[in-house]
Amino acid sequence: MNCEKSRTVEVCFTPKLFSEIITRENYIVVLTDILRATTSICTAFANGVDRIIPVANPDEARNLKEAGYMVASEQDGKKLDFADFGNSAFSFTPERVSGKTLVYCTTNGTRALNMVKTADQIAIGAFINLGSLAHWLEARDKNVVILCSGWKNKFCLEDSLFAGALASELIKSKYYLAECDSAKAAMDLWKLAKDDLLGYIEKACHRHRLKKLGLDDVIPYSFQMDLTQVVPVFDGHEIRIGI
């Protein structure tokens, strides 16, 4: 291990800003898309999925469905007609996914994942695996860049709140410091919201998009802490549980 406070944590609020990050070497990307992709990915692995193949667009997902893969795919929150699943964590039950390979395509999360697939290592973060993810990161001698999937390359509250929560956990350890304003802003937002997270998230635009679609049943679940110890990791081709 390096000496104390020798690693940095940076927050990137949208994929559009990723090319401008200040962390340039020896870093792990943590991708988050709280509503709903990374929450659902963590749930699928907690329920026994073997691997997930993320793709950037529905055409790729459709082609893989025709090739015989099980597919989860949505656009603007709505399940696509060819897909086996939409993007609700509640769909990925042990009975349906345990031991299986799943192709995954979403409006924001998997698109962002494919944008950064050349990074050394990419971990999947959600509130439901927050504590385990923080411990997993602390065990590696690397800087951390938390990438918020956002909404169509725009800032969103739910991902930024998670970024603040994870950054705060890392800063508590003896290894990390924050040298960028985005991390400090995310941590301030987390401090403001953490005592009434569900109340605060009522401000989030995507929370209301899901409500209009009748897909907001996963909201309370998505903001619960430490429901699973899995840390899914993307190697540029597929997601598996990190070692």
VEXDREN-11525 format. One record per residue: residue number from 1; residue in three letters; x, y, z of N, C-alpha, C in turn. Coordinates in steps of 0.001 Angstrom, whole numbers. Atoms other than C-alpha are relative to their C-alpha. Example, Ala and Ser with C-alpha at 12.3 -4.5 7.8 and 13.67 -1.06 7.14 Angstrom:
BEGIN
{r 1, "Ala", {890, -1190, 0}, {12300, -4500, 7800}, {900, 1200, 0}} {r 2, "Ser", {-820, -1190, -60}, {13670, -1060, 7140}, {-770, 1090, 730}} 
***
This chain:
BEGIN
{r 1, "Met", {825, -1195, 0}, {0, 0, 0}, {867, 1256, 0}} {r 2, "Asn", {-696, -1276, -52}, {1078, 3552, -607}, {-231, 673, 1341}} {r 3, "Cys", {187, -722, -1250}, {1360, 6031, 2240}, {-1370, 643, 43}} {r 4, "Glu", {1350, -511, -220}, {-1725, 7685, 3673}, {-332, 1162, -936}} {r 5, "Lys", {552, -1065, 836}, {-3892, 9949, 1503}, {817, 224, -1264}} {r 6, "Ser", {-790, -107, 1219}, {-1932, 9187, -1637}, {-816, -249, -1263}} {r 7, "Arg", {856, 260, 1152}, {-4879, 8278, -3884}, {-1043, 1112, -111}} {r 8, "Thr", {1005, -1040, 199}, {-7417, 10638, -5391}, {-1337, -621, -381}} {r 9, "Val", {1334, 352, 469}, {-11163, 10390, -5925}, {-554, 1204, -752}} {r 10, "Glu", {546, -1040, 873}, {-12707, 12378, -8760}, {-1407, -396, -405}} {r 11, "Val", {1360, 240, 473}, {-16347, 12716, -9829}, {-163, 638, -1371}} {r 12, "Cys", {340, -500, 1337}, {-17398, 13079, -13459}, {-1521, -61, -124}} {r 13, "Phe", {1454, -60, -122}, {-21008, 14237, -13566}, {-764, -510, -1219}} {r 14, "Thr", {659, 555, 1190}, {-21809, 13129, -17140}, {1042, -653, -899}} {r 15, "Pro", {-944, 621, 930}, {-20236, 10879, -19793}, {637, 1006, -962}} {r 16, "Lys", {-508, -1012, 936}, {-19811, 13945, -22007}, {1271, 662, 528}} {r 17, "Leu", {-1152, -649, -620}, {-17226, 15277, -19539}, {1170, -950, 233}} {r 18, "Phe", {-1017, 979, -372}, {-15223, 12067, -19250}, {1342, 280, -665}} {r 19, "Ser", {-1263, -276, 689}, {-12626, 13127, -21819}, {799, 1108, 676}} {r 20, "Glu", {-654, -1134, -658}, {-11818, 16098, -19563}, {419, -304, 1439}} {r 21, "Ile", {-356, 296, -1388}, {-11109, 14236, -16314}, {1458, 370, 261}} {r 22, "Ile", {-1365, -397, -357}, {-8017, 15352, -14432}, {847, -1186, 442}} {r 23, "Thr", {-730, 1219, -366}, {-7091, 11835, -13267}, {421, -698, -1289}} {r 24, "Arg", {-484, 484, 1286}, {-4891, 10485, -16035}, {726, -1342, 60}} {r 25, "Glu", {-709, 1277, -64}, {-3205, 7345, -14728}, {-373, -755, 1269}} {r 26, "Asn", {184, 885, -1150}, {-3586, 4382, -12391}, {-1356, 206, 690}} {r 27, "Tyr", {1318, -220, -606}, {-7320, 4678, -11862}, {-1005, -1069, -394}} {r 28, "Ile", {1179, 828, 227}, {-10458, 2582, -11600}, {-1178, 930, -248}} {r 29, "Val", {1266, -705, 223}, {-13691, 3924, -13083}, {-1099, -734, 762}} {r 30, "Val", {1223, 550, -587}, {-16822, 3384, -11007}, {-1169, 611, -749}} {r 31, "Leu", {1179, -483, 728}, {-19906, 3649, -13198}, {-1228, -126, 878}} {r 32, "Thr", {1266, 75, -724}, {-23216, 4499, -11574}, {-1146, 512, -851}} {r 33, "Asp", {1258, -383, 645}, {-26728, 4675, -12997}, {-1098, -527, 922}} {r 34, "Ile", {853, 474, -1094}, {-28951, 4451, -9934}, {-1399, -365, -489}} {r 35, "Leu", {1340, 256, 551}, {-32238, 4631, -11869}, {94, -259, -1512}} {r 36, "Arg", {73, 1155, -865}, {-31841, 1956, -12979}, {1105, -1006, -268}} {r 37, "Ala", {-866, 1065, 529}, {-29027, 130, -14759}, {948, -600, 1023}} {r 38, "Thr", {-986, 616, -899}, {-26336, -265, -12103}, {-664, -652, 1205}} {r 39, "Thr", {758, 672, -1057}, {-28893, -1054, -9402}, {-467, -1369, -480}} {r 40, "Ser", {486, 1263, 559}, {-30316, -3743, -11679}, {1133, -983, -239}} {r 41, "Ile", {-1146, 883, 222}, {-26885, -5126, -12600}, {458, -629, 1316}} {r 42, "Cys", {-385, 537, -1315}, {-25940, -5471, -8935}, {-1017, -1022, 493}} {r 43, "Thr", {1056, 933, -411}, {-29278, -7161, -8251}, {110, -1312, -755}} {r 44, "Ala", {-118, 1224, 808}, {-28817, -9612, -11122}, {1143, -875, 498}} {r 45, "Phe", {-1116, 795, -508}, {-25412, -10665, -9793}, {-289, -534, 1405}} {r 46, "Ala", {388, 494, -1325}, {-26761, -10912, -6249}, {-922, -1213, -118}} {r 47, "Asn", {938, 1099, 213}, {-29368, -13284, -7679}, {551, -1080, -916}} {r 48, "Gly", {-653, 1146, 604}, {-26847, -15482, -9439}, {298, 56, -1479}} {r 49, "Val", {-345, -53, 1426}, {-26452, -14234, -13020}, {1494, -294, -149}} {r 50, "Asp", {-1396, 384, 192}, {-23183, -15620, -14427}, {816, 1143, -602}} {r 51, "Arg", {-682, -1126, 625}, {-22191, -12746, -16708}, {-1004, 860, -744}} {r 52, "Ile", {828, -945, 741}, {-23653, -9693, -18388}, {840, 595, -1115}} {r 53, "Ile", {-659, -603, 1157}, {-22706, -8479, -21860}, {-706, 1324, -301}} {r 54, "Pro", {646, -1284, 273}, {-23436, -4732, -22111}, {238, 431, -1449}} {r 55, "Val", {-137, -509, 1371}, {-24099, -3305, -25568}, {-516, 1432, -54}} {r 56, "Ala", {233, -1436, 27}, {-24370, 312, -26630}, {-1319, 405, -629}} {r 57, "Asn", {1228, -426, 677}, {-27514, 285, -28776}, {-953, -1174, -211}} {r 58, "Pro", {1004, 1067, 131}, {-30766, -1661, -29316}, {209, -912, -1196}} {r 59, "Asp", {-240, 869, 1157}, {-29714, -2950, -32743}, {929, -1155, 365}} {r 60, "Glu", {-893, 1057, -463}, {-26833, -4856, -31144}, {-748, -985, 897}} {r 61, "Ala", {762, 864, -904}, {-29187, -6155, -28472}, {-948, -908, -779}} {r 62, "Arg", {927, 797, 809}, {-31711, -7312, -31070}, {751, -1119, -738}} {r 63, "Asn", {-786, 1013, 710}, {-29012, -9116, -33074}, {412, -1137, 924}} {r 64, "Leu", {-401, 1037, -949}, {-27833, -10952, -29972}, {-1195, -817, 484}} {r 65, "Lys", {1218, 745, -319}, {-31403, -11877, -29092}, {-284, -1030, -1090}} {r 66, "Glu", {223, 924, 1123}, {-31744, -13428, -32544}, {1035, -1117, -12}} {r 67, "Ala", {-1046, 1025, -98}, {-28487, -15290, -31861}, {-221, -943, 1174}} {r 68, "Gly", {358, 926, -1065}, {-30119, -16912, -28833}, {265, 465, 1413}} {r 69, "Tyr", {-274, -518, -1338}, {-29092, -14710, -25920}, {-1285, 511, 671}} {r 70, "Met", {1034, -648, -800}, {-31415, -13604, -23128}, {354, 1487, 92}} {r 71, "Val", {-291, -1428, 157}, {-31757, -9815, -23416}, {-870, 852, 918}} {r 72, "Ala", {695, -1083, -694}, {-32671, -6903, -21170}, {278, 1276, -778}} {r 73, "Ser", {-216, -1198, 811}, {-33228, -3737, -23177}, {-1163, 962, 166}} {r 74, "Glu", {1028, -1037, -88}, {-35081, -467, -22757}, {466, 1249, -723}} {r 75, "Gln", {-289, -1296, 585}, {-35275, 2928, -24402}, {-924, 1017, 652}} {r 76, "Asp", {769, -1036, -713}, {-36367, 6035, -22477}, {-877, -595, 1090}} {r 77, "Gly", {700, 627, -1118}, {-37461, 3744, -19654}, {-897, -1161, -382}} {r 78, "Lys", {970, 1002, 425}, {-39683, 1460, -21746}, {698, -1251, -532}} {r 79, "Lys", {-509, 1277, 506}, {-38957, -2233, -22365}, {-247, -81, -1498}} {r 80, "Leu", {146, 162, 1440}, {-38337, -2910, -26043}, {-667, -1325, -326}} {r 81, "Asp", {899, 1126, 281}, {-40613, -5403, -27781}, {715, -1332, -162}} {r 82, "Phe", {-709, 1253, 221}, {-37936, -7992, -28582}, {666, -539, 1260}} {r 83, "Ala", {-800, 338, -1176}, {-36439, -8061, -25081}, {-745, -934, 962}} {r 84, "Asp", {562, 856, -1053}, {-36978, -10631, -22321}, {-301, 803, 1261}} {r 85, "Phe", {128, -833, -1191}, {-36613, -7949, -19632}, {70, 1473, -410}} {r 86, "Gly", {-272, -1419, 83}, {-36812, -4210, -19262}, {1201, 312, 876}} {r 87, "Asn", {-1146, -441, -795}, {-34597, -2419, -16766}, {-352, 98, 1483}} {r 88, "Ser", {371, 0, -1412}, {-36284, -3106, -13431}, {789, -1047, 760}} {r 89, "Ala", {-731, 955, -839}, {-34194, -4709, -10706}, {-885, -1167, 412}} {r 90, "Phe", {905, 1050, -464}, {-37275, -6673, -9675}, {-214, -1102, -1025}} {r 91, "Ser", {154, 1026, 1033}, {-37248, -8564, -12986}, {1039, -1110, 118}} {r 92, "Phe", {-1135, 916, 44}, {-33915, -10260, -12308}, {6, -908, 1232}} {r 93, "Thr", {149, 913, -1126}, {-35055, -12939, -9888}, {926, -1203, -178}} {r 94, "Pro", {-852, 1191, 126}, {-32946, -16032, -9093}, {-564, -1029, -980}} {r 95, "Glu", {628, 986, 877}, {-35450, -18209, -10948}, {245, 307, -1478}} {r 96, "Arg", {-122, -395, 1409}, {-34950, -16232, -14158}, {1446, 201, -451}} {r 97, "Val", {-1350, -367, 465}, {-31250, -15319, -14147}, {1129, -846, 556}} {r 98, "Ser", {-1101, 735, -633}, {-29254, -17683, -11938}, {709, -906, -1011}} {r 99, "Gly", {-811, 815, 891}, {-26402, -19240, -13918}, {-51, 400, -1458}} {r 100, "Lys", {226, -392, 1391}, {-27393, -17379, -17097}, {947, 1122, -446}} {r 101, "Thr", {-650, -1156, 618}, {-25707, -14950, -19481}, {-1090, 951, -471}} {r 102, "Leu", {1006, -1012, 324}, {-27605, -11701, -20022}, {629, 1102, -840}} {r 103, "Val", {-373, -1182, 790}, {-27203, -9125, -22777}, {-797, 1180, 526}} {r 104, "Tyr", {617, -1135, -686}, {-27948, -5655, -21435}, {181, 1274, -817}} {r 105, "Cys", {-61, -1255, 757}, {-28792, -2386, -23206}, {-982, 991, 599}} {r 106, "Thr", {857, -1021, -590}, {-30134, 802, -21592}, {272, 1357, -623}} {r 107, "Thr", {-105, -1336, 591}, {-30628, 4438, -22517}, {1296, 691, 385}} {r 108, "Asn", {-1153, -759, -490}, {-27780, 5771, -20378}, {1142, -876, 498}} {r 109, "Gly", {-1049, 733, -705}, {-25900, 3195, -18312}, {926, -793, -891}} {r 110, "Thr", {-876, 831, 823}, {-24637, 701, -20894}, {675, 826, -1089}} {r 111, "Arg", {-651, -905, 965}, {-23940, 3491, -23374}, {1245, 631, 632}} {r 112, "Ala", {-1153, -576, -699}, {-21686, 5163, -20798}, {1075, -1051, 230}} {r 113, "Leu", {-949, 1084, -252}, {-20080, 1818, -19984}, {850, -277, -1239}} {r 114, "Asn", {-738, 264, 1223}, {-19110, 1258, -23599}, {891, 1163, -403}} {r 115, "Met", {-866, -1149, 270}, {-17679, 4775, -23822}, {1339, -107, 713}} {r 116, "Val", {-1218, 43, -816}, {-15098, 3971, -21133}, {595, -1404, 85}} {r 117, "Lys", {-400, 1403, -128}, {-14466, 295, -21860}, {1496, -235, -145}} {r 118, "Thr", {-1455, 166, 97}, {-10762, 893, -22548}, {717, 340, 1310}} {r 119, "Ala", {-619, -273, -1302}, {-10163, 1952, -18922}, {576, -1283, 587}} {r 120, "Asp", {-657, 1174, -584}, {-7952, -366, -16858}, {-994, -936, 671}} {r 121, "Gln", {980, 798, -729}, {-10857, -1525, -14712}, {-1227, 865, 246}} {r 122, "Ile", {1248, -741, -172}, {-14512, -523, -14408}, {-892, -783, 954}} {r 123, "Ala", {886, 624, -982}, {-16601, -1340, -11340}, {-1397, 606, -110}} {r 124, "Ile", {1400, -418, 69}, {-20394, -1077, -11116}, {-456, 372, 1403}} {r 125, "Gly", {365, -495, -1324}, {-21727, 1032, -8245}, {-1448, 392, 126}} {r 126, "Ala", {1376, -380, -333}, {-25133, 1484, -6635}, {-80, 112, 1523}} {r 127, "Phe", {170, -70, -1446}, {-26440, 2285, -3180}, {-62, -1395, 612}} {r 128, "Ile", {188, 1325, -585}, {-27256, -1390, -2711}, {1310, -764, 192}} {r 129, "Asn", {-1297, 645, -266}, {-23536, -2343, -2870}, {1049, 1016, 457}} {r 130, "Leu", {-894, -1108, -332}, {-22025, 909, -1553}, {1142, -403, 931}} {r 131, "Gly", {-1035, 341, -969}, {-20155, -455, 1476}, {1002, -994, -540}} {r 132, "Ser", {-900, 1011, 561}, {-18748, -3503, -291}, {864, 590, -1098}} {r 133, "Leu", {-762, -654, 1055}, {-17698, -1383, -3249}, {1116, 855, 589}} {r 134, "Ala", {-1023, -840, -635}, {-15864, 1077, -987}, {1144, -856, 528}} {r 135, "His", {-1050, 889, -514}, {-13979, -1784, 708}, {814, -615, -1136}} {r 136, "Trp", {-679, 580, 1159}, {-13164, -3359, -2659}, {986, 1003, -601}} {r 137, "Leu", {-876, -1043, 548}, {-11731, -63, -3916}, {1185, 265, 925}} {r 138, "Glu", {-1076, -273, -966}, {-9737, 510, -739}, {1085, -1071, -46}} {r 139, "Ala", {-963, 1099, 60}, {-8054, -2866, -1244}, {893, 67, -1237}} {r 140, "Arg", {-796, -165, 1215}, {-6613, -1655, -4565}, {751, 1320, 46}} {r 141, "Asp", {-854, -1182, -76}, {-3774, 804, -4896}, {-185, 851, -1254}} {r 142, "Lys", {323, -775, 1198}, {-5505, 2966, -7486}, {-842, 1229, 355}} {r 143, "Asn", {903, -1135, -83}, {-7142, 6348, -7891}, {-1390, -433, -465}} {r 144, "Val", {1381, 332, 349}, {-10911, 6388, -8415}, {-640, 1170, -739}} {r 145, "Val", {833, -972, 718}, {-13025, 8214, -10982}, {-1423, -534, -4}} {r 146, "Ile", {1410, 403, -51}, {-16768, 7994, -10296}, {-711, 668, -1173}} {r 147, "Leu", {660, -502, 1197}, {-18643, 8352, -13587}, {-1509, -143, 139}} {r 148, "Cys", {1463, -14, -43}, {-22313, 9323, -13422}, {-543, -171, -1418}} {r 149, "Ser", {569, 208, 1330}, {-24332, 8001, -16367}, {-868, 1170, -426}} {r 150, "Gly", {845, -1152, 322}, {-26693, 10976, -16121}, {-1201, -389, -834}} {r 151, "Trp", {1140, 222, 887}, {-29645, 11370, -18445}, {323, 640, -1341}} {r 152, "Lys", {-316, -468, 1345}, {-28716, 11638, -22114}, {1088, 1074, 22}} {r 153, "Asn", {-1190, -853, -129}, {-25366, 13221, -21258}, {-208, 1254, 841}} {r 154, "Lys", {254, -1129, -895}, {-26927, 15657, -18780}, {147, -445, 1458}} {r 155, "Phe", {-94, 209, -1442}, {-26428, 15969, -15029}, {-1302, -576, 536}} {r 156, "Cys", {1205, 455, -695}, {-28840, 14013, -12840}, {286, -134, 1487}} {r 157, "Leu", {-164, -32, -1448}, {-29415, 14114, -9109}, {358, -1352, 593}} {r 158, "Glu", {-169, 1286, -688}, {-29572, 10418, -8272}, {1420, -543, -141}} {r 159, "Asp", {-1376, 492, 177}, {-26191, 9500, -9776}, {996, 871, 763}} {r 160, "Ser", {-898, -926, -695}, {-24562, 12596, -8302}, {-51, -216, 1511}} {r 161, "Leu", {107, 326, -1420}, {-25895, 11718, -4850}, {819, -1247, 339}} {r 162, "Phe", {-807, 1197, -244}, {-24360, 8266, -5124}, {1489, 334, -59}} {r 163, "Ala", {-1410, -386, 112}, {-21075, 9800, -6255}, {468, 671, 1293}} {r 164, "Gly", {-339, -652, -1260}, {-21116, 11967, -3150}, {92, -978, 1152}} {r 165, "Ala", {-18, 1010, -1062}, {-21906, 8994, -913}, {1268, -844, -75}} {r 166, "Leu", {-1195, 830, 145}, {-19090, 6867, -2335}, {1265, 808, 270}} {r 167, "Ala", {-1170, -850, -259}, {-16592, 9737, -2336}, {172, 234, 1496}} {r 168, "Ser", {-62, -220, -1446}, {-17463, 10420, 1309}, {539, -1221, 727}} {r 169, "Glu", {-512, 1229, -615}, {-16846, 6773, 2223}, {1500, -149, -237}} {r 170, "Leu", {-1424, 151, 313}, {-13482, 6757, 463}, {849, 1023, 754}} {r 171, "Ile", {-745, -1057, -699}, {-12397, 10055, 2020}, {160, -336, 1486}} {r 172, "Lys", {-96, 403, -1404}, {-13103, 8569, 5462}, {1183, -936, 238}} {r 173, "Ser", {-1100, 937, -146}, {-10420, 5974, 4809}, {1324, 758, 33}} {r 174, "Lys", {-1310, -654, -102}, {-6717, 6669, 5193}, {686, 184, -1343}} {r 175, "Tyr", {-683, 41, 1284}, {-6017, 6400, 1480}, {-317, 1158, -955}} {r 176, "Tyr", {486, -864, 1078}, {-8014, 9001, -449}, {-117, 1466, 414}} {r 177, "Leu", {305, -1413, -150}, {-8244, 12746, -891}, {-703, 467, -1268}} {r 178, "Ala", {725, -576, 1133}, {-10396, 14902, -3178}, {690, 1282, -426}} {r 179, "Glu", {-693, -1167, 526}, {-8585, 17379, -5378}, {-773, 665, -1137}} {r 180, "Cys", {807, -639, 1044}, {-11450, 18332, -7700}, {-1296, 521, 607}} {r 181, "Asp", {1220, -624, -512}, {-14448, 20591, -7108}, {-1215, -893, -175}} {r 182, "Ser", {1165, 844, 232}, {-16840, 18028, -8579}, {-192, -1007, 1132}} {r 183, "Ala", {114, 928, -1130}, {-16057, 15518, -5817}, {-489, 724, 1242}} {r 184, "Lys", {418, -768, -1175}, {-16440, 18198, -3161}, {-1466, 410, -104}} {r 185, "Ala", {1410, -364, 200}, {-19753, 19341, -4673}, {-909, -1198, 212}} {r 186, "Ala", {810, 1212, -171}, {-21058, 15771, -4807}, {-114, -378, 1477}} {r 187, "Met", {49, 306, -1429}, {-20131, 15220, -1164}, {-888, 989, 747}} {r 188, "Asp", {894, -981, -622}, {-21892, 18459, -179}, {-1459, -332, -286}} {r 189, "Leu", {1364, 388, 357}, {-25004, 17308, -2065}, {-445, -1200, 831}} {r 190, "Trp", {307, 1173, -816}, {-24859, 13977, -233}, {-307, 389, 1439}} {r 191, "Lys", {244, -459, -1370}, {-24626, 15708, 3150}, {-1378, 641, 126}} {r 192, "Leu", {1299, -670, -8}, {-27696, 17747, 2257}, {-1156, -993, -59}} {r 193, "Ala", {1104, 905, 295}, {-29770, 14750, 1162}, {-66, -1243, 874}} {r 194, "Lys", {-102, 1349, -546}, {-28642, 11747, 3210}, {-971, -300, 1140}} {r 195, "Asp", {902, 268, -1123}, {-30956, 12179, 6211}, {-1437, -241, -438}} {r 196, "Asp", {1327, 265, 552}, {-34059, 12025, 3977}, {155, -229, -1498}} {r 197, "Leu", {-386, 241, 1378}, {-32862, 10458, 767}, {-1205, -136, -925}} {r 198, "Leu", {1184, 160, 850}, {-36256, 9414, -581}, {-757, 1317, -145}} {r 199, "Gly", {637, -1312, 101}, {-37678, 12830, 235}, {747, 894, -965}} {r 200, "Tyr", {-784, -853, 882}, {-34816, 14559, -1544}, {-130, -433, -1455}} {r 201, "Ile", {15, 491, 1374}, {-35036, 12323, -4600}, {-1307, 332, -713}} {r 202, "Glu", {1218, -475, 649}, {-38573, 13600, -5222}, {287, 1155, -959}} {r 203, "Lys", {-385, -1084, 906}, {-36759, 16505, -6906}, {535, -512, -1337}} {r 204, "Ala", {-699, 519, 1175}, {-35138, 14211, -9470}, {-949, -189, -1178}} {r 205, "Cys", {852, 85, 1191}, {-36539, 14441, -12975}, {-253, -1441, -429}} {r 206, "His", {198, 1370, 469}, {-35970, 10774, -13773}, {-916, -771, 922}} {r 207, "Arg", {965, 614, -897}, {-37885, 9767, -10680}, {-1420, 216, -528}} {r 208, "His", {1343, -318, 506}, {-40914, 11488, -12260}, {-232, -558, -1397}} {r 209, "Arg", {165, 705, 1271}, {-40263, 10054, -15718}, {-464, -1425, 259}} {r 210, "Leu", {381, 1372, -322}, {-40473, 6595, -14179}, {-1412, -75, 571}} {r 211, "Lys", {1358, -29, -568}, {-43609, 7534, -12249}, {-1047, 74, -1098}} {r 212, "Lys", {953, -136, 1110}, {-45366, 8582, -15456}, {-151, -1310, -768}} {r 213, "Leu", {30, 1282, 705}, {-44470, 5206, -16966}, {-496, -1150, 885}} {r 214, "Gly", {414, 1045, -928}, {-45662, 3313, -13882}, {1132, -938, 365}} {r 215, "Leu", {-1177, 826, -246}, {-42107, 2056, -13309}, {769, 430, 1242}} {r 216, "Asp", {-693, -564, -1164}, {-41320, 3750, -10017}, {-78, -883, 1239}} {r 217, "Asp", {61, 886, -1162}, {-41895, 723, -7780}, {1384, -319, 554}} {r 218, "Val", {-1353, 320, -449}, {-38110, 264, -7586}, {677, 1167, 726}} {r 219, "Ile", {-646, -1173, -595}, {-37449, 3736, -6145}, {469, -273, 1432}} {r 220, "Pro", {-494, 241, -1366}, {-37337, 2777, -2427}, {1148, -1010, 35}} {r 221, "Tyr", {-1059, 1020, 50}, {-35252, -322, -3217}, {1321, 593, -479}} {r 222, "Ser", {-1212, -541, 627}, {-32775, 1676, -5315}, {807, 897, 925}} {r 223, "Phe", {-691, -887, -927}, {-31895, 3928, -2376}, {247, -642, 1358}} {r 224, "Gln", {-384, 721, -1211}, {-31397, 1241, 255}, {1490, -310, -43}} {r 225, "Met", {-1441, 192, -98}, {-27847, 760, 1469}, {363, -1463, 266}} {r 226, "Asp", {-711, 1230, -360}, {-25737, -2395, 1419}, {-905, -1236, 58}} {r 227, "Leu", {829, 1199, 74}, {-28267, -5002, 364}, {768, -1192, -551}} {r 228, "Thr", {-790, 1079, 579}, {-25574, -7015, -1409}, {1480, 310, 141}} {r 229, "Gln", {-1455, -160, -79}, {-21837, -7588, -1190}, {674, -162, -1361}} {r 230, "Val", {-615, 204, 1317}, {-21320, -8164, -4924}, {588, 1303, -533}} {r 231, "Val", {-604, -1135, 711}, {-19009, -5847, -6861}, {213, -454, -1449}} {r 232, "Pro", {-175, 374, 1409}, {-19569, -6375, -10592}, {1094, 846, -648}} {r 233, "Val", {-1121, -667, 661}, {-16570, -5496, -12778}, {-66, -283, -1500}} {r 234, "Phe", {27, 83, 1458}, {-16495, -4816, -16532}, {1427, -11, -523}} {r 235, "Asp", {-1358, 107, 535}, {-13393, -5907, -18447}, {125, 541, -1419}} {r 236, "Gly", {25, -491, 1368}, {-14312, -4201, -21717}, {-813, -862, -933}} {r 237, "His", {796, 919, 808}, {-16241, -7197, -22999}, {-1240, -499, 752}} {r 238, "Glu", {1105, 517, -784}, {-18392, -8556, -20199}, {169, 402, 1462}} {r 239, "Ile", {5, -310, -1433}, {-19328, -7937, -16575}, {-80, -1324, 762}} {r 240, "Arg", {39, 1128, -918}, {-18574, -10507, -13907}, {249, 530, 1406}} {r 241, "Ile", {-296, -410, -1362}, {-18225, -10394, -10137}, {1501, 180, 160}} {r 242, "Gly", {-1419, -296, -184}, {-14897, -8784, -9212}, {627, -888, 1054}} {r 243, "Ile", {-755, 828, -953}, {-12249, -10736, -7365}, {892, 893, 856}} 
***
